[in-house]
Amino acid sequence: MNEVSDTELYNELAEKYKVNKRNALTNILDAGRILQEAKERLSHGQFSEWLADHRVNESIRTAQRLMSIFRNYGHILETDKIESLSEIGISALLELQKLPDRFKKEIEVVVMTDEGEKRELREVFDEDKLAGFLNEAITTDEGVRLIKDLSLSEMRKCINNAAGIYEPEDDDVPTDDGNTEVVVVDAVNPPLLKDANIVGKGLDTMGDLLTTLSHISSSCFEAAKKLELVCDESFVSTMSDKDKESFNGVSKRLRSDIEALHVKLDAIEV
């Protein structure tokens, strides 16, 4: 095969795969749209049964993720910015949802109900700002690259930086000299913010403070993601009265602790 034929084949296969990736994203968004419609229109408690139907066969976790992707990005299908999203995967789409509110906008959407079409405002990601972020060039160990071309772990760092989440470098992490208490924060079960381990002896240096606040921020974010995944009608309907009482008690204490931290942070000017 001569060089020209090789080049033509190279380009032909690349274009075919590009179309395939775009179609895959379209299918993901369409799946999220159908799931969202099912959740909104089926009667109370029927959504879980519908997910278990052999024609659907989807877990609640996957359904929540696909619906979230549709709610945040579905409108971009109608724009030329869809090409930027088609170059990244589902995991990256989920990570991009951690970007702060300045990357979002409000649009009017049509929602199908049993009574017919209903219009409502929905907060979604601004396609221009999102495309600008993904096409931003940054310097890496491998040279200058666009954010959309980074690995998931490297992209996550850029997202955290845009969200103002502090990530200490190795030099910032305090060493254990035998006299400093090590504070371990569980990202799955965040501790109460008034815990003595958080505000006690471990905050001897600014590095300790920034690291601890970073852990708290990450813990709160992880807790928020888990709440989004499980606290819908189908999940709440399966909770016992005792579980609901325990949940409400922990939720009330956590809100109080977060409000206390908020007051402290507002009072500090550096």
N, C-alpha and C positions, 0 to 999 in steps of 0.2 A: 504493500500500500504506500503510495507516494505521500509526500509531505502535505500537499494541498488537501488530499482526502483525509488525512489524519486531523488536520486543522478543522475541516468541515465537520467531521464526526465529533470532535472535541466540543465545538460550539453547539452543535445540535443536541448532544446529550446534556450539556449544561443548561440550555434553554428549556429542555423538557423537564429537568429536575426543578428548575426555578418555578415553572408552572405547577408542578406537583406540590411544592412547598406552599404555594399560594392557595391551592385547592385544599390542602390539609388544614390550613388556618381557617378557611371558609367553613369547612366541615366542623371544626371545633366550635366556632362561633354559632353555627346553626344548631349544634347539639345543645349548647348552653341556652339558646333561645327557646328550644322545645322544652327543656327541663324547667326553665323559668315559667313558661306558660302553664306547664303541668302543675307546678307548685302553687301558682296563683289561682288556677281555675278549678282544680280538683277539690272535693270536699275535705273537711278537717280529718286528718289521720289517713287519708287515702293515698297521699303522696308516697309514703313508705311502701305501701302495697304495690303501687305502680312501679316503683323502682325495682322491686323484686320480681316483677313480671318477666317471664323468660324472653320476651321480645325487647325488653329494656336491659335487665340484668346489670344494674349499676349500683355501686355503693353510695351511701349518703355522702361520704367524704369526697369522692370523685365528682358527684353531682354538684356539691357546693362549690368546688373549684371551677367547674365548667360554667356554672351560673355566674360566678364572680367575674370570670374572664369575659363573658358576654356582656354583663352590665357595664364593665369598664371600657371595653374596646369594640363592642358590636357596631357602634355608629361609624367607626373608621372604615368599615367595609365599603362605604359609599365614597371614599376619598382616595386620592393617589398616594396617601401616606401608608396605605396597607402594605406596600412593598417593604417598608422598614420593619414591620411586625412579622412579615412572613419569613424573614431571615433568622428569627430566633424561635426557640421552642417553648413548650408549655411552662417549663420550670422558670424560664426567664420572664415570661408574661406574669407569672405569679409573683416573682421577685419585684418586678416593676411596680406592682401595686403598693409597695412600701414607699414609693416616692411621695413627698409632702403635697399638701393641698394646692400649692402654687402651680402645680402641673395639671390642675383640673379645671373644669368649667361646668356650667349648667346648660343642659339642652332639654328641649321638649320632646318627649317620646310618646308613641301611641302604644297603649297596653290593651290587650284583648281580655275582656271579662265576659261573664255569662250575659251581662246586659248589653254587650257590644263594645265598641272602641271607647277607650278613655285616655285622655291626654294628661300627662303629669311631668313635672320637672325631675330630671335625674342628674346627679353629679357624675361626670365621666372624665376620663383623661383627655386633655386637649391634644389633638393629633399633631398640631404644629410644635408645641412644646415638647411632646414626647419624641417626635422625630428629631428635633434639635438636640435633645439629650442623647439619643441613640447614635447620632452622627457626630457627636463631639469627639474630637481627637485628644487622646491622653498619651503621656509617655509611660511606657512599661519597660520591663527588663528586656523585652524582645523588640523594642523600638516604639515608634508612634503608631497607635492603632485606634480605630473607632470603638466606642463602647459596645456597639451592637456585635462586634467581632470578638469580644473578649470571652473568656471562659466564664461559667456561671459564678465561680468564686470571686473572680476579678470584677465582674459586673456588679456583684453584691457590694463590694467595697465602694464602688462609685455611687451606688444607690444610697448606701448608708451615709456617705459623705454629703450627698445632696440633702438627705433628711436630717443632717446635723447630729448623727449618732457617732459618738466618740469611739474610736478604735485605737487603743494604745499600742504604740510600737514596742518592740522588745525592750528598748532602752527605758521606756516609761514605766514598765511594770516593776514595782518595788521588790527588791530581793529580800529573802527571809534571813534576818541576822540572828534569829533565835529569840528576839524580844518582841517581834511584831505579830499580832494575832492575824491569821489568815482568814479572810472572809470568803466563804463559798456561797454563791447565790444560785439557787435552783431555778433554771429558766422555765421549767414545766410547772412547778409549784412555787411561785414567787413568795418570799417571806413578807410579813407585815413590815412596813417601812419604819415603824417605831421600835423594831427589834434592836436590842442592845448591840448585837453583832454588827448592825449597819451603822449606828451612830456612835459607837463606842471607841475602843482603843485603836481600831483599824484605820482611823482617819487622821493619822499623824502627819501625812504629807499631802500636797496637792495631787500628786500622782494617785495616791490611795483614793482621794475624794472623786477624781475624775473616773477612775476605774470602777468604783462602786456605783456612781451615778449611771455609768454606761451599762453596768450589769442590770440595774433597776430598769432602765429604759428598755433593754432587750427583753427582760422578763415580762414587763408590761405588754410589750408588743407581741410576744409569744402567747401570753394569756389571751390577748384580744383576738388573735388568729384562731385559737382553739374555741373561744366563745362563738365566733362567727361560724365555725364548722358545725358545732353541735347544738347551739341554742336556737333551734327553729321549732315550729309547731310539732313536727314528727318526733323530735327528741323530748321536748318538754312534756308531751302527752304520756310518755312512758315513765316519767319520774313519780316516785311515791311521795306521799305527803311529807314523810320524814326527810327525804332527799331535798324536796323543795324548801323545807324549813331550814335545813343546813345550808343550802345554797344561798338563800336570802340572808342568813346570818353572816356568812363569810363575805358576801357581796357588800353588805352594809358596813362591815368593819374595814374592808379594803377601800371603799369609797371615802370613808373618814380619814384613813391613813394617807390616801393620795391627795385629798384636799389639804391636809396638814402640810405635806411636802410642797404642794403648790404655793401655799402661803409663805413658806420659808424661802422658796426660790424667788418669789416675787419681791421679797424684802431684801434680796441680795443684789447689789450693783457692783460689778467688777470692771 
